[in-house]
């Protein structure tokens, strides 16, 4: 099964897109080209199609592109890095709600340029280019019935849920800055948590496999990073393959794991042995919070129904 996926057209296309990003970063000597979530987006469209991602392909391009430009522009403000991160997060979440965007990777697209302190627009421009390709791929894989399966307005995520998870994620980022522990700032995981927090069927049983995939991905990613120091292309190429194998072995496709696999290439702290621990803690705590909250909300919904009947 793994071999069939490896030789599939979808994987090869997504894999080549990631390799192009890695090679472009090295050949142009522009590290800002690297956006780990491009790998997650590509795999989440071409290999493990996420229904609500490919339902509106245009969002796959516009949302992260606008977010990347916004995040970069906020670096021009005379604010502390933490204040910029909070401001960028709040603005993006508000825009996502107003325009009914369900694409979680929009959040890391806004946060990463702020976290890295980028002032030029290389990151934003290359994000626009790569996500445009992903959008085209989404149009090709989208099935005709998905054009008519969009739920009515009331089925969009509840604003109460959005406010609560936004406060939680902002508090988590604040904790990272207060403790000076960068390894618990994991943008791809933030994207995952934002999405599952709004998922009505998310429960405790879904936590262990996802936690295992993300933690092992981070562990192997750091291992390969140390085995092949300075080799951006080879580290990325190998980590993507390892992540695919982990997703299939655990029978749990987690597209954002591919973003996690490339994070050691971006920031030194993410290439340290503390990174897997940070991913484990961040994912474990925030997923448990999400599962607990969803269980509570579902219980309240059942009680309301019983009271009406």
N, C-alpha and C positions, 0 to 999 in steps of 0.2 A: 504493500500500500504506500509506504514511504517512497519507494522507487517510482511508482506511478505518478506521485505528486511531483517528485523532483524533475521528471521528464515532461511534465505537463506544460502546455503552452502558457498557461496563466502564471505558473511559478517562474518559468524562464523569462517571461516578459518583466515581471516584477523584480526579479533578481538582477536583470540587466539594467533596469532603471536605477537600482541602488548602487550597482557597480559604477555606473556612469557618474553618479553623484560623488562617489569615493575617488574615482580617477580624476574627475574635474577638480576636486579639492586639492589633490596632490599636484597635478600638472599646472594649475593656475596659482598654486601656493596661497590659496584662500580657504582657510579653515572655516570661515563663516558660511561656506557653501553647505557644510554638513548640518543637516537637520534630521536627527534620528527618527522622528515621526514619519518621515517620507517612507521609510521601510515599513512601518506599521500600516500606513495608509495603502501602500501598494499591495501588501499581503492581504489586507482587509477588503480589498476590492477584487484582486485578481486570483487569489488562492483560497481564502476563507471568506467569501462574500458576506459582509454584514448587511442584512436587508435594509435597515434604516439609513445606512450610509449611501448605498447605491440607488435608493429611491429618488433622491434629488441630487444628481451628479453635479449640478452647477454649484452647490454648496461646498463640494469637495475642493473646488478651486477658489471661489470667492471668499469663503469664510477664513481659511488659514492665511490667504494672501492679505486680506484686509487686516487680520490680526497681527501678522508679521510687520506690516508697515506701521500699524498703530504702536506696537511694542517698541519698535526702533525709534519712532518719533518721540515717545515719552522719555527717552534717555536725554533729550534736550532740556528737560525741565530740571530746575534746581531743587530736587527732592532727594531724599535718601533712597537707596536701592529698594528697601522694604516698602516704602511708601509708593514707589513706582510700580512694584509688583502688585500691591493691593489695588492701586488705581487701575492698572491695566486689566487685572482680573475682573474687577467690578464692571468696567466699561464693556469688556467682551461678553460677559454673562448677560448684561442688559441687552446688548445688541443681538445675541443669540436668541434671547426670549422674544424680542420685538419682531425679529425676522423668522422666528420659528425654526431655528437651526438645531438639529439633533446630532451634530458632528463634534464629538468630544475633542479630537485633536486640534480643534480651533484654539483651545486654551493653551496648550504648550507652544503653539505658534506665536502667541502673544507674550508668553512669559519668558521664553528662552532668550530673545534678544535683550530683554531687560536684565535677566540674570547674568548674561555674559557681558553686559555693558556695551553693546554694539551701537556705533554712531553712524556708520555708513549703511547703505541699503542693499549691500550684496546679499545678505541673508534673505531679506524680503523679496528681492528680485528673483533669486534662484528658487525660493519657495513657490513663487508664482509660476515659474516655468515647470517645475516638477509636478506640482499639483494640477496644472493644466493637462499634463499627460495622463495623470491618474483620472481626471474627470473624463477624458476621452475614453479611457478603458472602462469606466463605469457605465458610460452610455452604451458601450458594446456588450457588456455582460448583463445589463439590466433587461429583464424579461418583460414582455408586453403587459402581463397581468399586474406588474408592479406600478404601472402608470395609474391604476385605478384602486389601489389598496390603501391609499393615504387615508388615515382616520379623520373624522370631523374635528373641528377646532377644539372641542372640549376634551379630546383625547391627548392633546399636547401636554407636556409636563406641567405639573401644578407649580404655581409661583411660590407656594409655601415650601415645597421640597427644594426648589432652586435656592431660595434664600437660606435655608438651613445648611445645605451642603456647601454653599458659597462661604458662609461664616466658618464652617468647619475647616475648609481648605485654606482659607486666609489665616485662621488660627494656627494651622499646621505650618504654614510658611513662616509665620511670626515666631513659632517655636524654634524652627531651624535657625533663624537669624539670632534669636535670643541666646541659644545654646552654642552658636557657631558650629553647627553640625550640618554641613552642606549635603551630606549623603542622604538625608531624608527629604531633600527637595528632588522629587522624581516626576517631572512633567508628564511623561507618558502614563504613569500610574494615576496622576490627577485626572487625566482625560478619561481613563477607565472608570474611576470612582464616580466622576460626575455623571457618567452614563448609567452605571448600574444602580446608583442611588435613586434614579427615577424609574427603574425597572420593577414592575409590580410582582414579577415572578422570581425575583432574586431572593435566595434563602441561604441558610447556613451550609447546606450540602454542597453548594457551588463554590464555597470559599477555599477548601483545602487544595483542590486541583489547580485552581488559578494561582494560589499562593505558591504552590510548588513550582509551577512553570516559570513564574516571574522571578522567584528567588534563585532557582537553578540557572536560569538564563543569565542573571546578573553575576553569579559565581563563575560560570564558564566564560562569560564575556571578559571579566577581569583576568581570569587565568590566561586566556589567549592573548590579551593585551600585554601581559607580562612576559609571555613566551616569545612574542614577536614585537618587541619594543620598537616604536618608530615606524612600523609598517601599517599605515592606515588602511590601505586597500586589502591586504591579506587578513588583517584583523576583522575588518568588516565582512569580507567574503565568508570567512570561516564561522563567524558568530551568527550570521543569518542562517547558515545550514544547520548549526547546532540548535538554534531556536526552533526551526521547522521540525526537526526530529523530536525535540521535547514536546512541542504542541501535539504531535501525532502520537507519541508514546503515551501521553497522559489523556489522549482523546479530548483535549481541551484547546481548541484554537483561540489564542489570545493575541490578536494583531498587535496590540501595544507592546507585547513582549519583544517584538522585532525592533521597536524603538529603544527599549531598554538595552538590547544587545549592542547598540552602537554608542551608547552614552559614555563609555570609558574613553572614547576618542575625542570628547569635547572638553571636559574639565578634569584636571588632575585628581580632584577629590573623588570623582566618579570612577576613576581608574584604580583607586585604592582598595584594599581588602575590606574596608569598612562599607563599601558600596553594597555588596550583597546583604549585609546586615541592615543597612538603611532601607533597601528595597523590601526586605522581609518585614521589618517593623512598620514601614509606611503602608505597605499593601495589607498586612495582617490587621493592623489597627483600623484603618479606614474601611476595609471590607467588612470587618465585624460590626463596625458602627452602621454601615449601610444595611447589612443583613438584619441587625437588631431593629433599626428604624423601620425597615420594610415590613418586618413581622408585626411590629406594633401598629403600623398603619393598616395592614390587612385585617388585623384583629379588630380594630376600631370600625372598619368598614363592615365586617360581618356582624358586629354588635348593632350597628345602625340598621342593617337590613332586617335583623331579627326583631328589632323594636318596631319597625314599620309593619311587619307581617303579623 
